[in-house]
Structure formats: C-alpha cells, structure tokens
Amino acid sequence: MKRFDIYIIGVGGQGIGLLSETLLRAVDHSGQRAIGADTHGLAQRGGMVSSHLRIGNDVHSVLIMKHSAELVIALERHEALRGMVNYLREGGTLAYYDTVWQPLEVRLRRAKEVKKDDIEREARNRNSKVLSVLKEDLKDPRMQNVVLMGTIAHNNLIPGVSVEHYERALSDLLGGELLEENLELFRSVLKQE
Amino acid sequence: MKRIGDILLSKESGSEIMMGNTAIVRAMLEAGVRVVTSYPGSPTPEIAAAIASIPSKRNPMYFEFSVNEKVATEVAFGASVNGHLSCVFFKSVGINVAADSLVQLSLMELIGGMVIVIGDDPGANSSQNEQDNRHIAHLSYTPVLEPSSPSEVYSMFLEAARLSKQMHLPVIVRLSTHVCHAKERVKFRDLSSEVRDDEPRFSIENGPYIPITADALGMKRRALTKLQGFKQATSGLNLNSVIAGSDSTIGIITAGAPFLSLRDVLSESDRSPDILKLGVIHPLPEKEILDFLSSHEEIKILEELDNILEMEVKALAYDSKLSTKIIGKRDIDDWIGEYTPDKVSQVLSKTWPDVVEPSQVERESFSLPARPAQMCPGCGHRSAFFAIKKALRESDITVADIGCHTLGYLEPYKMGQVLLCMGHSSGTASGLALFNNSRRVVAFLGDSTFFHAGLPGIVNAVFNKHNFTLIIMENGTTAMTGHQDHPAVGRNFREVTRKIPVKKVLEGLGVENIREVDAYNQSKLKLLVEQAVEEEGLKVIIAKHPCMLKFTRELRRNRKSLPNPVRVGRKCDRKYVCIADFACPSYQIAEDGPVWVQDDLCIGDRSCVQTCPSEAIESDDQ
C-alpha cells in the first residue's frame, strides 16, 4: 500500500498508549511497514493526547498532515469531533468510543457538550463514515481501548490487518491475567458486533 | 509477552519495533557504555525506562538519576576521565542547568569518551521554551550528530560513542521530541561480550585538567584542534547524504526530523529539488556543502528553530565566491514551531510555490472546547490550591515553579502568575517582595525541584532576610515526568537509600518558620497560610499529599480495587462549587443543570467532600 494514515485521539489516562502500540505492532505483524509516534509531555495529565500511525513504504515523518487521515480513532466523544475536524480526510472513517469526559469549558458552562448528532452531522458534511461503540457493563474504564480495537478489527478498518494480527500484537505487549482479560474482551466484541 | 530488557540484551543481531528512546539504549550497550546519568525531563525519560527494563544483575551499565543535570554531567565526566565510556542525557532546558560544567568538557581529555544526549523540544510540547541547543555546541566547541529516525538514533549514537572514545572529546547527539518518540522497526547488530576494564585510569599525565590562566588557552587550542579533526574523522562515514529530485537546478539543505517532513511534502510534488541531508551538524562538512551549492542555482536552507545553518552556509558561499542564490528564513514564522509536514509545506511554499502549493485556507473554523492538561482527580495540589486561594487576597502575588503544580495557573484556580524555570520561585519571590508592603508574595515549589535547583534560592532568602511565604507542594515523587524517585523518597534508581526529608533540610539551612500539613486538610492549610502571610521573613509551609496517580496505579498493579466513587446526593442545591471552584474533572454537568460524577474518572479520594457548602457529596466508603 502506498499510504494509509491513522490518527488516534483521546484524553490522558484512557490508555491511548497501549492502543497505538498494539495497532502499530498489528500492522507490523501483517507484513506492512508501519511508523508512528505518541504525543507525550504535559498532555498526559488529563489533557488531549494523540498518536499518529502511518502505513506504507512511502511515508517518512511520523506525523500526519491535517485532513489526511483515512481513519480517525477516538476514545472520547469531544475528542472524536476534534479528531475528525482536524485530521480526517474527506470520505474517511471515524471510529470512536462513546464516553463523555467533559472539557473544562463545558463544565464551566461556557461551551456546549458535544452530542452524538453533532458528530453525525459533521461526518455527513465530509462524506465520512462513523462507527460508535459503547459497552455499558465494562468492569474497568481503562479497557475501553480494547473494546474499540475489537470494533476496528471486526469492521476491517485497517486494510490487511486481521484478527490474528491484533491478538499477536496484544500478546507482545501484555502477559498473564491481564492478557487473558484483554483477549477475552477483544473476542467478545468481535462476536457481538 | 516480549520483554524489552531481553531484546536490549540479546546477543544476536535482530530487529524490533522501538522508539528512538529505546533504540539508543541498545546502542549504548553495543558501544560499551559503562556509566549513564540523567535528570528526568520530557522528551527523554523513556531512555531511563528502557534502562530500567534491563534486569539489574545483567545490566553492565551503572545508571543514576542525579539531583540535577549539572551533577549528572559531572558524574558522567568523572567516569570518563577515569577511562569509562559515559553518557549523560536530559531535556532541552536541562542544558542550561548543566552548562557551567558542560562548556568545560571540550577542554578536557575525556579518555573514556562521553556522549551527551539532548532532547530538544521544537514546538515546546512539554517545555517552557523551544530553545535551539545547537548554539551551545558552538559555544563549547562540541561536535553534534543529529539523527532523524529511531534507526538513525541507534547508528549515530554508535558513531558518536566510537569517535568520542577515539578522540577523547565530548560528542552531542541531538534528538528532538518526535525523534525520541518516533517508533519504527530498528535493525540492530550483535552484542559482543567484551571483558570490561574496571581499572581507574585517571592520570594528570592525560591533562592538564585544571583550566587556569595560560593552561586554559592551551586547552582551548586543543579543543579547537580536535573539532577540526572531527571533520576529517567523519568524512567518508556516510553520515550526510544527497537525495536526487526531479529538478537538479534547485536544492534543499536540511537535517533531523524536518528532513522526513520534507520527504512527505515533496512526495506529491512534480518539481522536487535535490536534498542534502546533514547528519553532522557541527562542525559542518564544508566540502559536501560547497559541492552541493556549486552544482545548484538556488538553495533553500530548511532549518527548524534558529538560523544557525543558514548563517554558516552563507558565510561558506561568500568565502568561496559562489553566486548560488541561498534562501534562508523568510519571516518570524519560520523561526517558530516544530517543522512538521504541515509546517514544512507552509515554509517551502513561501519560497517555491511551484514546488509546494500554498495550503488552502483552513476549511470552516470550528470552535471546539480546548482540553489543556489538568491536575488529576484526587490530586493533592488541587486540594491545596483550593484552600490557599481562599486564604489570599486578589492583590497578592503568587509565583509558580515547574512541576504538576504549575497547572494551578489555569482556571479556575489561577494560582501561580509568573514562571521562569525550575527552582526560580524563591529568588523571584524575594525580588517581588522588595519595596512592597502591600501585596503579599507566595511562592510554590515541588519536592523534586527543591533538591534540583530550589535550595540556593531558599538559602539566599535566609541569608538576605527576604520576606515571602514558600509553599512546598510535596507529593513524594517527580510526578510530571513519570514518577521518578528523588532524595526525600528513600529509594534511588537502583536501591533503598536513607531519606533526606525536606523539613530537615530546611531546618539545616536555617529556616526557622516551618509548618507542615496534609494538603487534603483544607481548613488547616487555609489557616496556616493566613497566619504565615502576616508574619515577617521567610515562612515555609509544606503541603503534603502523595501523588494520587502514582498511588492508584500501584493499587491497580497489585490488583487491588479503588474506593467507590463519590456521588452527588439530594442535598445538592446547585451552588456548583465542585464544578466551578474545586473543578475536579470527575464532576460533569448536564445541560439542564444537575451535576453528576463520571465514574470513569473518580478515584474515590473524597478530597472534594469538604468543599461542598450544602454537604451534598456522598460516599459509600467512610
């Protein structure tokens, strides 16, 4: 593949690091070249965090250009809209976990909370597809990232990367009980979807 | 599960997905580095995380987090003049702290070799400025290699270590944020198990090591001679390269991460210039640059941050009487920000609009609420700021320092109104208190920073009888950079050590007015601040509470559950103190007005319960 850019966005503390590293390794396991980077620093304290993942032989910088991602993955609703507006290309796909962590401006009632409809409307304006997922009975909010990964795998959102590659990537990064729990959750999402 | 420590120690050659900060540790091991030192700071702390992944018994390298970058530099220097290959690493502004010692290094015969790894931060992603540390390389006659990707980080560190050891001179490997954090599959060579030489080889015969009067000038001559020699030593190493484009009349000289951005930007272009990509950025490879200049009609210098390369290349062209048109920075914008692909596209389109089209105006301007970093749920600093704010007047002056507590400057707390750098707060507060009888001055300081650069300002305040209140926000760790231990913790990177308690140090320094309080005890903290600000001289309040992010992570790691989240009960009459003043991010507000608690975020710390004037915050735990 010439180029497939993925932009991942969320809030510090949501496990975006594990998600991006797993996706990078899943692409690598699929035999395609992958490069990427997480943004770190101050942002990790409950601020917006993002991660860039690029697939293809003709990609150089680890950073994606604006409005050029084929796929935007978001772990929170406000960040889903931000990611789509800033990075998604016309006709691309947004996949997001539909939890709400209100930014300060919303909590102080200076800005409106983003609604599901806002995202749908904006996606239509961009001829883009939207996939939203929420699992009510999740025992640990830090596993939302794995639910979203299941949605991505089930819908084949990353070309050439199959379930087996995601599972191998998870096994590279986790071990013991933690791996078992995450694999079980990942597989349960695949079945439900 | 792959264990990064095992991969780093693998005897065989191979490849692995690594970030730049991990790849450099493999290179350290292959190069035979014995001593590594650092002070934590983004974008480099993951280098220490990679070192920590190596089982300590199998790690041939000694590593320490020193109390600051200057001491770290000195420890690495001492090891080097004793014959050990050493490495010190720190963030961009760390070099300012290290500078007093660092500028002397090139004067010394570093018989073991010493590599200085700097993590510059173009874009100021996590720093108080985006200073260009190539300047200090010029100031200190130190050669610099600059990689652009993790694979180059690995290979250039190996070259830097080899040359440093061979020529007995310091070599800087200059990284930047997205070189440190970039990930890719990195190929590495095998790891030889050579026998380590532990003989202490320090000898004044290798010197002189005392740069006083006439010797200082002789030592400078030696440094400059070595710098010249570095040019020859690196020619033919393929550290610089030319990439042919489609239009050989125009060329671009660049280096580091901007080179990769440029490749992306040009991949869509019908008219792409040739590129000279520099790996050795000081001293410059003059012949390669002159060859490139003389074979093109127009040259663009694509350079992140300052115009160092531009000035040097223009001087070279002038001396060689070349008529090639050389285009450097066009306006102030070109000096500011990280050279991402978007930025490079913008910069280049100003020079050659037919090579890169000026980007279209942003599509509709879309206003979305920003999400800046904030203090975590349960953070002791939030509880402290909430109480301290109540004890102060609007007109009082608050001085911030570096750490998680810097975030107190944000709404709604607005605690901390001025900031220079680590440890500045006592000195700045002292100055603010001069000729000032009306506005009380309160300074903040973190516990790791207390040891890093905070002590001299406090001693000075005692010595010169300055008049302000210093609040030490003690959370028992170096939180902002990822929870590294500091001298008051009772553990260093390797082992348990004797605690050096902040309060005892203050007493030893001659501070007489010291109060201590748990930052969750808001009424007591408020009272102590009210008392302290009315007293004369230096008053210190230690507001203590362990970092709750560290605490909850440890609970989870040990598979223990957190306390139950709080909830908003029936007594709530919508005064919104929890939302608008205490502002823990767990509190959310529905459109029609009720407040609710986001269970994903609340850690059940209950530091908020005391803030509700209507006693509406409820908890199942006691």
Interface residues (C-beta under 8 A of the other chain):
Chain A: V11 G12 G13 E21 L24 R25 D28 R33 A34 I35 G36 A37 D38 T39 H40 G41 L42 A43 Q44 R45 G46 G47 M48 D58 V59 H60 S61 V62 L63 I64 M65 K66 H67 H78 E79 L81 R82 V85 T99 V100 W101 Q102 P103 L104 E105 V106 R107 L108 R109 R110 A111 K112 E113 V114 P141 S171 D172 L173 L174 G175 G176 E177 L179
Chain B: M1 K2 I17 M19 S42 P43 D121 N125 S126 S127 T177 H178 H181 A182 K183 E184 R185 A257 L260 S261 R263 D264 S267 T340 P341 D342 S345 R363 F366 S367 L368 P369 A370 R371 P372 A373 Q374 M375 C376 C404 L407 L410 E411 P412 M480 L549 R559 I579 A580 A583 P585 Y587 Q588 I589 E591 Q598 D599 D600 L601
